């Protein structure tokens, strides 16, 4: 989990991993949701998180000048992402979701807004306390 003491590259890797964790949660929610609209919404949210991951990967490669895309993809496959971007463990989100399988698309969107709101607060707090100026947003 991020602490605010990371350098730029480590911050990018940590950001990538929490986006991956969030994407995995949304994929899980899309798979187990009982409401078709909620399934669709969680599926779309999962795709958004994949785009965030691609953007972070692009920045990482631009900063490092490392064009080894395959190596980064292998890293992504082999690395666990136990936290969402909100700093909440993926397992906790899955457990929380178990009681809400019947939510509709609006409920899915509200859940996503809660995650993103907590993520924004976490990133803002970490950015203010980051020791490395390049890691600040």
Backbone as JSON Lines, residues from 0, in Angstrom:
{"i":0,"aa":"X","n":[0.85,-1.18,0.0],"ca":[0.0,0.0,0.0],"c":[0.88,1.24,0.0]}
{"i":1,"aa":"X","n":[0.45,2.25,-0.68],"ca":[1.23,3.48,-0.81],"c":[1.33,4.21,0.52]}
{"i":2,"aa":"X","n":[2.45,4.92,0.68],"ca":[2.7,5.64,1.94],"c":[2.94,7.12,1.73]}
{"i":3,"aa":"X","n":[3.25,7.54,0.49],"ca":[3.62,8.93,0.23],"c":[5.12,9.12,0.23]}
{"i":4,"aa":"X","n":[5.86,8.07,0.52],"ca":[7.32,8.15,0.55],"c":[7.95,7.57,-0.73]}
{"i":5,"aa":"X","n":[7.11,7.19,-1.69],"ca":[7.59,6.59,-2.92],"c":[8.22,7.63,-3.85]}
{"i":6,"aa":"X","n":[9.2,7.19,-4.65],"ca":[9.68,8.07,-5.71],"c":[8.69,7.97,-6.87]}
{"i":7,"aa":"X","n":[8.94,8.7,-7.95],"ca":[7.99,8.76,-9.05],"c":[7.7,7.38,-9.64]}
{"i":8,"aa":"X","n":[8.73,6.59,-9.92],"ca":[8.5,5.28,-10.54],"c":[7.74,4.34,-9.62]}
{"i":9,"aa":"X","n":[8.09,4.34,-8.34],"ca":[7.37,3.48,-7.4],"c":[5.93,3.95,-7.25]}
{"i":10,"aa":"X","n":[5.71,5.27,-7.27],"ca":[4.35,5.8,-7.19],"c":[3.53,5.35,-8.4]}
{"i":11,"aa":"X","n":[4.15,5.35,-9.58],"ca":[3.44,4.89,-10.78],"c":[3.09,3.41,-10.67]}
{"i":12,"aa":"X","n":[4.02,2.61,-10.18],"ca":[3.76,1.18,-10.02],"c":[2.64,0.96,-9.01]}
{"i":13,"aa":"X","n":[2.7,1.67,-7.89],"ca":[1.65,1.52,-6.87],"c":[0.3,1.97,-7.43]}
{"i":14,"aa":"X","n":[0.29,3.08,-8.18],"ca":[-0.96,3.56,-8.79],"c":[-1.51,2.51,-9.76]}
{"i":15,"aa":"X","n":[-0.62,1.92,-10.54],"ca":[-1.03,0.88,-11.49],"c":[-1.67,-0.29,-10.74]}
{"i":16,"aa":"X","n":[-1.06,-0.69,-9.65],"ca":[-1.57,-1.85,-8.91],"c":[-2.92,-1.59,-8.27]}
{"i":17,"aa":"X","n":[-3.15,-0.39,-7.74],"ca":[-4.46,-0.13,-7.14],"c":[-5.53,0.03,-8.22]}
{"i":18,"aa":"X","n":[-5.15,0.54,-9.39],"ca":[-6.1,0.57,-10.51],"c":[-6.44,-0.87,-10.91]}
{"i":19,"aa":"X","n":[-5.43,-1.73,-10.92],"ca":[-5.65,-3.15,-11.25],"c":[-6.58,-3.79,-10.21]}
{"i":20,"aa":"X","n":[-6.35,-3.5,-8.94],"ca":[-7.22,-4.04,-7.9],"c":[-8.65,-3.59,-8.06]}
{"i":21,"aa":"X","n":[-8.84,-2.31,-8.4],"ca":[-10.18,-1.78,-8.61],"c":[-10.82,-2.43,-9.84]}
{"i":22,"aa":"X","n":[-10.04,-2.59,-10.9],"ca":[-10.54,-3.24,-12.12],"c":[-10.97,-4.68,-11.8]}
{"i":23,"aa":"X","n":[-10.16,-5.38,-11.02],"ca":[-10.51,-6.76,-10.67],"c":[-11.78,-6.82,-9.83]}
{"i":24,"aa":"X","n":[-11.97,-5.85,-8.92],"ca":[-13.21,-5.82,-8.15],"c":[-14.41,-5.59,-9.05]}
{"i":25,"aa":"X","n":[-14.31,-4.6,-9.96],"ca":[-15.43,-4.32,-10.86],"c":[-15.73,-5.52,-11.76]}
{"i":26,"aa":"X","n":[-14.7,-6.23,-12.2],"ca":[-14.9,-7.44,-13.01],"c":[-15.64,-8.5,-12.19]}
{"i":27,"aa":"X","n":[-15.21,-8.67,-10.94],"ca":[-15.88,-9.6,-10.03],"c":[-17.36,-9.21,-9.86]}
{"i":28,"aa":"X","n":[-17.6,-7.93,-9.6],"ca":[-18.96,-7.46,-9.38],"c":[-19.81,-7.67,-10.63]}
{"i":29,"aa":"X","n":[-19.23,-7.45,-11.81],"ca":[-19.97,-7.67,-13.06],"c":[-20.33,-9.15,-13.21]}
{"i":30,"aa":"X","n":[-19.45,-10.02,-12.78],"ca":[-19.7,-11.46,-12.89],"c":[-20.8,-11.94,-11.95]}
{"i":31,"aa":"X","n":[-20.85,-11.39,-10.74],"ca":[-21.78,-11.94,-9.75],"c":[-23.05,-11.11,-9.54]}
{"i":32,"aa":"X","n":[-23.1,-9.91,-10.09],"ca":[-24.31,-9.09,-9.93],"c":[-25.5,-9.81,-10.55]}
{"i":33,"aa":"X","n":[-26.63,-9.72,-9.89],"ca":[-27.83,-10.39,-10.38],"c":[-28.64,-9.49,-11.31]}
{"i":34,"aa":"X","n":[-28.54,-8.2,-11.14],"ca":[-29.28,-7.25,-11.95],"c":[-28.53,-6.99,-13.26]}
{"i":35,"aa":"X","n":[-29.18,-7.16,-14.42],"ca":[-28.5,-6.97,-15.71],"c":[-27.89,-5.57,-15.88]}
{"i":36,"aa":"X","n":[-28.6,-4.54,-15.4],"ca":[-28.07,-3.18,-15.53],"c":[-26.83,-2.99,-14.67]}
{"i":37,"aa":"X","n":[-26.83,-3.59,-13.48],"ca":[-25.66,-3.51,-12.61],"c":[-24.49,-4.27,-13.24]}
{"i":38,"aa":"X","n":[-24.77,-5.44,-13.81],"ca":[-23.71,-6.21,-14.51],"c":[-23.06,-5.34,-15.58]}
{"i":39,"aa":"X","n":[-23.9,-4.69,-16.38],"ca":[-23.39,-3.86,-17.47],"c":[-22.57,-2.69,-16.92]}
{"i":40,"aa":"X","n":[-23.08,-2.02,-15.9],"ca":[-22.37,-0.87,-15.32],"c":[-21.02,-1.29,-14.75]}
{"i":41,"aa":"X","n":[-20.99,-2.38,-13.99],"ca":[-19.71,-2.84,-13.43],"c":[-18.75,-3.26,-14.53]}
{"i":42,"aa":"X","n":[-19.27,-3.85,-15.6],"ca":[-18.43,-4.21,-16.73],"c":[-17.8,-2.97,-17.37]}
{"i":43,"aa":"X","n":[-18.6,-1.92,-17.53],"ca":[-18.08,-0.67,-18.1],"c":[-17.06,-0.02,-17.16]}
{"i":44,"aa":"X","n":[-17.33,-0.07,-15.87],"ca":[-16.38,0.48,-14.9],"c":[-15.06,-0.27,-14.95]}
{"i":45,"aa":"X","n":[-15.13,-1.58,-15.13],"ca":[-13.91,-2.38,-15.25],"c":[-13.08,-1.93,-16.45]}
{"i":46,"aa":"X","n":[-13.75,-1.67,-17.57],"ca":[-13.06,-1.2,-18.78],"c":[-12.41,0.16,-18.52]}
{"i":47,"aa":"X","n":[-13.08,1.04,-17.8],"ca":[-12.5,2.36,-17.47],"c":[-11.21,2.18,-16.68]}
{"i":48,"aa":"X","n":[-11.25,1.25,-15.71],"ca":[-10.05,1.03,-14.9],"c":[-8.92,0.47,-15.76]}
{"i":49,"aa":"X","n":[-9.25,-0.36,-16.74],"ca":[-8.22,-0.85,-17.67],"c":[-7.59,0.31,-18.43]}
{"i":50,"aa":"X","n":[-8.4,1.29,-18.81],"ca":[-7.86,2.47,-19.49],"c":[-6.94,3.26,-18.57]}
{"i":51,"aa":"X","n":[-7.32,3.36,-17.31],"ca":[-6.44,4.04,-16.34],"c":[-5.1,3.31,-16.25]}
{"i":52,"aa":"X","n":[-5.16,1.97,-16.22],"ca":[-3.94,1.17,-16.17],"c":[-3.07,1.42,-17.41]}
{"i":53,"aa":"X","n":[-3.7,1.48,-18.57],"ca":[-2.96,1.74,-19.81],"c":[-2.28,3.11,-19.76]}
{"i":54,"aa":"X","n":[-2.99,4.1,-19.24],"ca":[-2.44,5.45,-19.15],"c":[-1.23,5.48,-18.21]}
{"i":55,"aa":"X","n":[-1.35,4.83,-17.08],"ca":[-0.22,4.78,-16.13],"c":[0.95,4.03,-16.76]}
{"i":56,"aa":"X","n":[0.67,2.95,-17.46],"ca":[1.73,2.21,-18.14],"c":[2.42,3.1,-19.18]}
{"i":57,"aa":"X","n":[1.65,3.89,-19.91],"ca":[2.21,4.82,-20.89],"c":[3.14,5.83,-20.21]}
{"i":58,"aa":"X","n":[2.69,6.4,-19.1],"ca":[3.53,7.37,-18.37],"c":[4.8,6.69,-17.88]}
{"i":59,"aa":"X","n":[4.67,5.49,-17.34],"ca":[5.83,4.75,-16.84],"c":[6.86,4.56,-17.96]}
{"i":60,"aa":"X","n":[6.39,4.12,-19.12],"ca":[7.31,3.9,-20.24],"c":[7.91,5.21,-20.74]}
{"i":61,"aa":"X","n":[7.13,6.29,-20.73],"ca":[7.64,7.58,-21.17],"c":[8.73,8.09,-20.22]}
{"i":62,"aa":"X","n":[8.52,7.9,-18.93],"ca":[9.5,8.38,-17.94],"c":[10.77,7.54,-17.97]}
{"i":63,"aa":"X","n":[10.62,6.23,-18.07],"ca":[11.78,5.34,-18.01],"c":[12.45,5.14,-19.37]}
{"i":64,"aa":"X","n":[11.75,5.51,-20.43],"ca":[12.24,5.25,-21.79],"c":[12.41,3.75,-22.03]}
{"i":65,"aa":"X","n":[11.75,2.95,-21.21],"ca":[11.78,1.49,-21.33],"c":[10.59,1.08,-22.19]}
{"i":66,"aa":"X","n":[10.86,0.57,-23.36],"ca":[9.79,0.2,-24.27],"c":[9.45,-1.28,-24.22]}
{"i":67,"aa":"X","n":[9.87,-1.96,-23.16],"ca":[9.61,-3.39,-23.01],"c":[8.17,-3.6,-22.55]}
{"i":68,"aa":"X","n":[7.24,-3.48,-23.49],"ca":[5.82,-3.64,-23.18],"c":[5.54,-5.04,-22.67]}
{"i":69,"aa":"X","n":[6.14,-6.04,-23.29],"ca":[5.89,-7.43,-22.89],"c":[6.32,-7.66,-21.44]}
{"i":70,"aa":"X","n":[7.46,-7.09,-21.04],"ca":[7.93,-7.23,-19.66],"c":[6.95,-6.62,-18.68]}
{"i":71,"aa":"X","n":[6.37,-5.49,-19.04],"ca":[5.4,-4.84,-18.15],"c":[4.13,-5.68,-18.07]}
{"i":72,"aa":"X","n":[3.72,-6.26,-19.19],"ca":[2.53,-7.12,-19.17],"c":[2.76,-8.35,-18.3]}
{"i":73,"aa":"X","n":[3.96,-8.92,-18.36],"ca":[4.3,-10.06,-17.5],"c":[4.25,-9.65,-16.03]}
{"i":74,"aa":"X","n":[4.81,-8.48,-15.73],"ca":[4.76,-7.94,-14.37],"c":[3.31,-7.84,-13.91]}
{"i":75,"aa":"X","n":[2.45,-7.32,-14.77],"ca":[1.05,-7.13,-14.41],"c":[0.37,-8.47,-14.12]}
{"i":76,"aa":"X","n":[0.66,-9.48,-14.92],"ca":[0.04,-10.8,-14.72],"c":[0.52,-11.46,-13.43]}
{"i":77,"aa":"X","n":[1.79,-11.27,-13.12],"ca":[2.38,-11.98,-11.98],"c":[2.18,-11.27,-10.64]}
{"i":78,"aa":"X","n":[1.79,-10.02,-10.67],"ca":[1.72,-9.23,-9.45],"c":[0.3,-9.16,-8.92]}
{"i":79,"aa":"X","n":[0.14,-9.47,-7.65],"ca":[-1.16,-9.34,-7.0],"c":[-1.48,-7.87,-6.8]}
{"i":80,"aa":"X","n":[-2.77,-7.57,-6.82],"ca":[-3.24,-6.22,-6.57],"c":[-4.29,-6.31,-5.46]}
{"i":81,"aa":"X","n":[-3.85,-6.38,-4.21],"ca":[-4.8,-6.64,-3.12],"c":[-5.65,-5.44,-2.7]}
{"i":82,"aa":"X","n":[-5.32,-4.23,-3.17],"ca":[-6.05,-3.04,-2.76],"c":[-6.73,-2.36,-3.94]}
{"i":83,"aa":"X","n":[-7.87,-1.71,-3.66],"ca":[-8.5,-0.86,-4.66],"c":[-7.85,0.51,-4.59]}
{"i":84,"aa":"X","n":[-8.2,1.37,-5.55],"ca":[-7.63,2.71,-5.55],"c":[-8.08,3.54,-4.35]}
{"i":85,"aa":"X","n":[-9.09,3.08,-3.66],"ca":[-9.56,3.78,-2.47],"c":[-8.77,3.36,-1.23]}
{"i":86,"aa":"X","n":[-7.83,2.42,-1.4],"ca":[-7.06,1.93,-0.27],"c":[-7.78,0.83,0.49]}
{"i":87,"aa":"X","n":[-8.91,0.39,-0.03],"ca":[-9.7,-0.66,0.6],"c":[-9.29,-2.01,0.0]}
{"i":88,"aa":"X","n":[-9.03,-3.02,0.82],"ca":[-8.69,-4.33,0.26],"c":[-9.78,-4.85,-0.68]}
{"i":89,"aa":"X","n":[-9.36,-5.43,-1.79],"ca":[-10.3,-5.98,-2.77],"c":[-11.21,-7.0,-2.09]}
{"i":90,"aa":"X","n":[-10.66,-7.84,-1.23],"ca":[-11.46,-8.86,-0.54],"c":[-12.56,-8.22,0.3]}
{"i":91,"aa":"X","n":[-12.26,-7.09,0.95],"ca":[-13.28,-6.39,1.74],"c":[-14.39,-5.86,0.84]}
{"i":92,"aa":"X","n":[-14.01,-5.34,-0.33],"ca":[-15.02,-4.85,-1.27],"c":[-15.9,-5.99,-1.78]}
{"i":93,"aa":"X","n":[-15.28,-7.14,-2.03],"ca":[-16.06,-8.29,-2.5],"c":[-17.02,-8.75,-1.42]}
{"i":94,"aa":"X","n":[-16.56,-8.77,-0.17],"ca":[-17.43,-9.16,0.94],"c":[-18.58,-8.17,1.09]}
{"i":95,"aa":"X","n":[-18.26,-6.89,0.99],"ca":[-19.29,-5.85,1.09],"c":[-20.32,-6.01,-0.03]}
{"i":96,"aa":"X","n":[-19.83,-6.35,-1.21],"ca":[-20.72,-6.49,-2.36],"c":[-21.66,-7.67,-2.23]}
{"i":97,"aa":"X","n":[-21.25,-8.71,-1.52],"ca":[-22.08,-9.91,-1.37],"c":[-23.49,-9.56,-0.9]}
{"i":98,"aa":"X","n":[-23.61,-8.58,-0.03],"ca":[-24.93,-8.2,0.47],"c":[-25.7,-7.29,-0.47]}
{"i":99,"aa":"X","n":[-25.08,-6.9,-1.58],"ca":[-25.7,-5.94,-2.49],"c":[-25.8,-6.47,-3.92]}
{"i":100,"aa":"X","n":[-25.86,-7.76,-4.09],"ca":[-25.89,-8.33,-5.44],"c":[-27.1,-7.87,-6.25]}
{"i":101,"aa":"X","n":[-28.12,-7.4,-5.56],"ca":[-29.35,-7.02,-6.24],"c":[-29.37,-5.56,-6.66]}
{"i":102,"aa":"X","n":[-28.3,-4.82,-6.42],"ca":[-28.32,-3.4,-6.76],"c":[-28.48,-3.22,-8.26]}
{"i":103,"aa":"X","n":[-29.03,-2.07,-8.63],"ca":[-29.21,-1.76,-10.05],"c":[-28.04,-0.92,-10.55]}
{"i":104,"aa":"X","n":[-28.17,-0.39,-11.76],"ca":[-27.07,0.38,-12.33],"c":[-26.77,1.64,-11.51]}
{"i":105,"aa":"X","n":[-27.8,2.25,-10.94],"ca":[-27.58,3.44,-10.11],"c":[-26.82,3.06,-8.83]}
{"i":106,"aa":"X","n":[-27.16,1.93,-8.25],"ca":[-26.43,1.46,-7.07],"c":[-24.98,1.16,-7.39]}
{"i":107,"aa":"X","n":[-24.74,0.6,-8.58],"ca":[-23.37,0.32,-9.02],"c":[-22.6,1.62,-9.17]}
{"i":108,"aa":"X","n":[-23.25,2.61,-9.76],"ca":[-22.59,3.91,-9.95],"c":[-22.3,4.57,-8.61]}
{"i":109,"aa":"X","n":[-23.23,4.48,-7.67],"ca":[-23.01,5.05,-6.34],"c":[-21.83,4.37,-5.66]}
{"i":110,"aa":"X","n":[-21.75,3.04,-5.77],"ca":[-20.63,2.31,-5.18],"c":[-19.32,2.77,-5.82]}
{"i":111,"aa":"X","n":[-19.32,2.95,-7.14],"ca":[-18.11,3.4,-7.84],"c":[-17.73,4.82,-7.41]}
{"i":112,"aa":"X","n":[-18.71,5.68,-7.23],"ca":[-18.42,7.05,-6.79],"c":[-17.83,7.06,-5.39]}
{"i":113,"aa":"X","n":[-18.3,6.16,-4.54],"ca":[-17.72,6.05,-3.2],"c":[-16.25,5.64,-3.28]}
{"i":114,"aa":"X","n":[-15.96,4.67,-4.13],"ca":[-14.57,4.21,-4.31],"c":[-13.72,5.36,-4.84]}
{"i":115,"aa":"X","n":[-14.21,6.04,-5.89],"ca":[-13.43,7.13,-6.47],"c":[-13.28,8.31,-5.51]}
{"i":116,"aa":"X","n":[-14.3,8.59,-4.72],"ca":[-14.2,9.66,-3.73],"c":[-13.13,9.35,-2.69]}
{"i":117,"aa":"X","n":[-13.11,8.12,-2.22],"ca":[-12.08,7.72,-1.26],"c":[-10.71,7.7,-1.91]}
{"i":118,"aa":"X","n":[-10.65,7.32,-3.18],"ca":[-9.37,7.32,-3.9],"c":[-8.84,8.74,-4.03]}
{"i":119,"aa":"X","n":[-9.71,9.67,-4.38],"ca":[-9.3,11.07,-4.51],"c":[-8.76,11.59,-3.18]}
{"i":120,"aa":"X","n":[-9.46,11.29,-2.1],"ca":[-9.01,11.73,-0.78],"c":[-7.65,11.11,-0.44]}
{"i":121,"aa":"X","n":[-7.48,9.83,-0.74],"ca":[-6.22,9.15,-0.46],"c":[-5.09,9.76,-1.28]}
{"i":122,"aa":"X","n":[-5.29,9.91,-2.59],"ca":[-4.25,10.48,-3.45],"c":[-3.92,11.92,-3.04]}
{"i":123,"aa":"X","n":[-4.92,12.7,-2.68],"ca":[-4.68,14.08,-2.25],"c":[-3.83,14.11,-0.99]}
{"i":124,"aa":"X","n":[-4.17,13.27,-0.04],"ca":[-3.42,13.2,1.22],"c":[-1.97,12.76,0.96]}
{"i":125,"aa":"X","n":[-1.8,11.74,0.13],"ca":[-0.45,11.24,-0.17],"c":[0.35,12.26,-0.96]}
{"i":126,"aa":"X","n":[-0.3,12.96,-1.86],"ca":[0.4,13.97,-2.67],"c":[0.94,15.08,-1.79]}
{"i":127,"aa":"X","n":[0.16,15.51,-0.83],"ca":[0.6,16.59,0.07],"c":[1.77,16.16,0.94]}
{"i":128,"aa":"X","n":[1.83,14.88,1.27],"ca":[2.9,14.42,2.16],"c":[4.05,13.74,1.42]}
{"i":129,"aa":"X","n":[3.98,13.67,0.09],"ca":[5.03,12.99,-0.69],"c":[6.37,13.68,-0.48]}
{"i":130,"aa":"X","n":[7.38,12.89,-0.18],"ca":[8.72,13.44,0.02],"c":[9.37,13.8,-1.3]}
{"i":131,"aa":"X","n":[9.06,13.07,-2.35],"ca":[9.64,13.31,-3.67],"c":[8.72,14.24,-4.45]}
{"i":132,"aa":"X","n":[9.22,15.41,-4.82],"ca":[8.4,16.4,-5.53],"c":[7.85,15.85,-6.85]}
{"i":133,"aa":"X","n":[8.59,14.96,-7.5],"ca":[8.12,14.39,-8.76],"c":[6.96,13.43,-8.57]}
{"i":134,"aa":"X","n":[6.75,12.95,-7.37],"ca":[5.66,12.02,-7.1],"c":[4.38,12.74,-6.71]}
{"i":135,"aa":"X","n":[4.46,14.05,-6.54],"ca":[3.26,14.82,-6.18],"c":[2.4,15.06,-7.4]}
{"i":136,"aa":"X","n":[1.11,15.15,-7.17],"ca":[0.18,15.41,-8.27],"c":[-0.18,16.88,-8.26]}
